[in-house]
């Protein structure tokens, strides 16, 4: 009986790991699974793009928006330049309200723009930023920014992509009264 209870407890504790917790690694693994199915090389996590994605997320949190263009018109690719990622091509995927990496990436694969970024032979690098909730107010799930890139110094890609590709997932409406604290 004790063995059965121990096994049951161990199984319950393992469920979050099996459910595909949303982490940089789980998102990258899920995207690279689809790329491998399409005969594409894997995306490589890049520290400059991770930092750019985090800067981007922080900007959206501080200004309370969720969009590819900032309310003042700034491009999402500004953050790549500020992190000195000299890109030839760049893209961005946004997602909010997801609980598992598998469902998040599967949803991107069902969206033409998101899928195009994940499956682009042009992109070689990516960076990921993740927060709990939303940049626009209280919400369930996690919000994710993925920045895709190809450096200007890389050799030409097999199939060129647009200079700036972007896709977006709509988030639930914000609830009023949320105190905004910048992330450090």
One Martini backbone bead per residue (centre of mass of N, CA, C, O) as a GRO file, in nm:
protein
  184
    1UNK     BB    1   0.058   0.063  -0.021
    2UNK     BB    2   0.302   0.257   0.002
    3UNK     BB    3   0.396   0.225  -0.287
    4UNK     BB    4   0.140   0.332  -0.422
    5UNK     BB    5   0.150   0.615  -0.292
    6UNK     BB    6   0.432   0.693  -0.392
    7UNK     BB    7   0.367   0.664  -0.693
    8UNK     BB    8   0.134   0.869  -0.700
    9UNK     BB    9   0.296   1.110  -0.599
   10UNK     BB   10   0.514   1.105  -0.819
   11UNK     BB   11   0.316   1.143  -1.055
   12UNK     BB   12   0.200   1.418  -0.968
   13UNK     BB   13   0.481   1.568  -0.968
   14UNK     BB   14   0.535   1.505  -1.286
   15UNK     BB   15   0.312   1.650  -1.451
   16UNK     BB   16   0.435   1.931  -1.514
   17UNK     BB   17   0.662   1.819  -1.695
   18UNK     BB   18   0.463   1.674  -1.899
   19UNK     BB   19   0.291   1.947  -1.969
   20UNK     BB   20   0.487   2.181  -2.061
   21UNK     BB   21   0.639   2.396  -1.951
   22UNK     BB   22   0.709   2.737  -1.976
   23UNK     BB   23   1.011   2.770  -2.151
   24UNK     BB   24   1.271   2.830  -2.335
   25UNK     BB   25   1.336   2.531  -2.395
   26UNK     BB   26   1.044   2.431  -2.469
   27UNK     BB   27   1.000   2.620  -2.706
   28UNK     BB   28   1.247   2.545  -2.873
   29UNK     BB   29   1.184   2.244  -2.895
   30UNK     BB   30   0.908   2.271  -3.036
   31UNK     BB   31   1.004   2.430  -3.283
   32UNK     BB   32   1.227   2.218  -3.369
   33UNK     BB   33   1.039   1.991  -3.431
   34UNK     BB   34   0.903   2.126  -3.679
   35UNK     BB   35   1.161   2.180  -3.837
   36UNK     BB   36   1.246   1.885  -3.867
   37UNK     BB   37   0.988   1.797  -4.024
   38UNK     BB   38   1.086   2.025  -4.256
   39UNK     BB   39   1.413   2.010  -4.287
   40UNK     BB   40   1.528   2.201  -4.067
   41UNK     BB   41   1.718   2.375  -3.887
   42UNK     BB   42   1.789   2.470  -3.588
   43UNK     BB   43   1.736   2.677  -3.350
   44UNK     BB   44   1.926   2.927  -3.173
   45UNK     BB   45   2.005   3.041  -2.883
   46UNK     BB   46   2.030   3.398  -2.809
   47UNK     BB   47   2.136   3.634  -2.592
   48UNK     BB   48   2.058   3.892  -2.745
   49UNK     BB   49   1.761   3.797  -2.798
   50UNK     BB   50   1.681   3.753  -2.509
   51UNK     BB   51   1.728   4.048  -2.424
   52UNK     BB   52   1.537   4.175  -2.632
   53UNK     BB   53   1.281   4.028  -2.536
   54UNK     BB   54   1.290   4.140  -2.247
   55UNK     BB   55   1.279   4.437  -2.323
   56UNK     BB   56   1.012   4.418  -2.473
   57UNK     BB   57   0.840   4.318  -2.237
   58UNK     BB   58   0.898   4.554  -2.046
   59UNK     BB   59   0.775   4.772  -2.226
   60UNK     BB   60   0.487   4.653  -2.227
   61UNK     BB   61   0.446   4.666  -1.924
   62UNK     BB   62   0.502   4.973  -1.873
   63UNK     BB   63   0.280   5.060  -2.114
   64UNK     BB   64   0.034   4.855  -2.154
   65UNK     BB   65   0.095   4.651  -2.403
   66UNK     BB   66  -0.003   4.433  -2.710
   67UNK     BB   67   0.231   4.459  -2.967
   68UNK     BB   68   0.436   4.524  -3.230
   69UNK     BB   69   0.359   4.810  -3.189
   70UNK     BB   70   0.407   5.080  -3.035
   71UNK     BB   71   0.229   5.353  -2.948
   72UNK     BB   72   0.485   5.533  -3.075
   73UNK     BB   73   0.590   5.327  -3.331
   74UNK     BB   74   0.776   5.121  -3.243
   75UNK     BB   75   0.973   4.870  -3.321
   76UNK     BB   76   1.066   4.548  -3.233
   77UNK     BB   77   1.370   4.586  -3.366
   78UNK     BB   78   1.505   4.785  -3.175
   79UNK     BB   79   1.605   4.571  -2.963
   80UNK     BB   80   1.824   4.450  -3.144
   81UNK     BB   81   1.998   4.701  -3.183
   82UNK     BB   82   2.048   4.760  -2.873
   83UNK     BB   83   2.191   4.454  -2.865
   84UNK     BB   84   2.374   4.422  -3.126
   85UNK     BB   85   2.189   4.286  -3.353
   86UNK     BB   86   2.295   4.225  -3.676
   87UNK     BB   87   2.045   4.221  -3.905
   88UNK     BB   88   1.882   4.080  -4.196
   89UNK     BB   89   1.660   3.925  -4.024
   90UNK     BB   90   1.320   3.951  -3.873
   91UNK     BB   91   1.110   3.828  -3.596
   92UNK     BB   92   0.774   3.790  -3.435
   93UNK     BB   93   0.630   3.631  -3.147
   94UNK     BB   94   0.309   3.618  -2.986
   95UNK     BB   95   0.184   3.520  -2.650
   96UNK     BB   96  -0.125   3.451  -2.459
   97UNK     BB   97  -0.265   3.231  -2.208
   98UNK     BB   98  -0.068   2.998  -2.158
   99UNK     BB   99   0.032   2.664  -2.005
  100UNK     BB  100   0.177   2.531  -2.262
  101UNK     BB  101   0.410   2.474  -2.502
  102UNK     BB  102   0.258   2.291  -2.696
  103UNK     BB  103   0.005   2.472  -2.737
  104UNK     BB  104   0.146   2.724  -2.825
  105UNK     BB  105   0.299   2.612  -3.076
  106UNK     BB  106   0.055   2.487  -3.212
  107UNK     BB  107  -0.090   2.757  -3.253
  108UNK     BB  108   0.125   2.881  -3.432
  109UNK     BB  109   0.103   2.653  -3.655
  110UNK     BB  110  -0.211   2.760  -3.716
  111UNK     BB  111  -0.058   3.025  -3.800
  112UNK     BB  112   0.071   3.170  -4.065
  113UNK     BB  113   0.275   3.379  -3.939
  114UNK     BB  114   0.400   3.203  -3.720
  115UNK     BB  115   0.486   2.968  -3.898
  116UNK     BB  116   0.675   3.129  -4.081
  117UNK     BB  117   0.882   3.189  -3.862
  118UNK     BB  118   0.948   2.900  -3.769
  119UNK     BB  119   0.988   2.794  -4.093
  120UNK     BB  120   1.222   2.970  -4.157
  121UNK     BB  121   1.525   2.951  -4.331
  122UNK     BB  122   1.645   3.226  -4.242
  123UNK     BB  123   1.632   3.150  -3.954
  124UNK     BB  124   1.873   3.082  -3.668
  125UNK     BB  125   1.767   3.262  -3.436
  126UNK     BB  126   1.670   3.301  -3.078
  127UNK     BB  127   1.443   3.464  -2.843
  128UNK     BB  128   1.318   3.460  -2.496
  129UNK     BB  129   1.014   3.569  -2.324
  130UNK     BB  130   0.869   3.543  -1.983
  131UNK     BB  131   0.545   3.572  -1.826
  132UNK     BB  132   0.319   3.621  -1.595
  133UNK     BB  133   0.052   3.681  -1.763
  134UNK     BB  134   0.020   4.028  -1.846
  135UNK     BB  135   0.085   4.352  -1.990
  136UNK     BB  136  -0.241   4.464  -1.944
  137UNK     BB  137  -0.307   4.261  -1.704
  138UNK     BB  138  -0.479   4.047  -1.554
  139UNK     BB  139  -0.391   3.691  -1.598
  140UNK     BB  140  -0.375   3.396  -1.737
  141UNK     BB  141  -0.093   3.258  -1.773
  142UNK     BB  142   0.136   3.322  -2.038
  143UNK     BB  143   0.382   3.538  -2.173
  144UNK     BB  144   0.528   3.564  -2.514
  145UNK     BB  145   0.853   3.626  -2.660
  146UNK     BB  146   0.975   3.593  -3.000
  147UNK     BB  147   1.293   3.626  -3.147
  148UNK     BB  148   1.402   3.647  -3.476
  149UNK     BB  149   1.717   3.560  -3.661
  150UNK     BB  150   1.966   3.708  -3.890
  151UNK     BB  151   2.266   3.779  -3.960
  152UNK     BB  152   2.452   3.978  -4.171
  153UNK     BB  153   2.706   3.766  -4.173
  154UNK     BB  154   2.550   3.560  -4.290
  155UNK     BB  155   2.470   3.355  -4.508
  156UNK     BB  156   2.267   3.300  -4.738
  157UNK     BB  157   1.965   3.190  -4.774
  158UNK     BB  158   1.767   2.971  -4.930
  159UNK     BB  159   1.493   3.128  -4.828
  160UNK     BB  160   1.380   3.423  -4.844
  161UNK     BB  161   1.272   3.667  -4.627
  162UNK     BB  162   1.140   3.902  -4.494
  163UNK     BB  163   1.280   4.150  -4.321
  164UNK     BB  164   0.983   4.173  -4.170
  165UNK     BB  165   0.836   3.951  -3.953
  166UNK     BB  166   0.491   3.901  -3.826
  167UNK     BB  167   0.304   3.801  -3.525
  168UNK     BB  168  -0.024   3.751  -3.353
  169UNK     BB  169  -0.182   3.730  -3.035
  170UNK     BB  170  -0.468   3.767  -2.879
  171UNK     BB  171  -0.573   3.918  -2.591
  172UNK     BB  172  -0.722   3.972  -2.325
  173UNK     BB  173  -0.874   4.195  -2.159
  174UNK     BB  174  -0.811   4.432  -1.945
  175UNK     BB  175  -0.787   4.505  -1.612
  176UNK     BB  176  -0.850   4.731  -1.398
  177UNK     BB  177  -0.600   4.838  -1.154
  178UNK     BB  178  -0.314   4.769  -1.228
  179UNK     BB  179  -0.006   4.737  -1.105
  180UNK     BB  180   0.299   4.859  -1.233
  181UNK     BB  181   0.598   4.659  -1.244
  182UNK     BB  182   0.902   4.658  -1.321
  183UNK     BB  183   1.130   4.460  -1.450
  184UNK     BB  184   1.470   4.336  -1.372
   0.00000   0.00000   0.00000
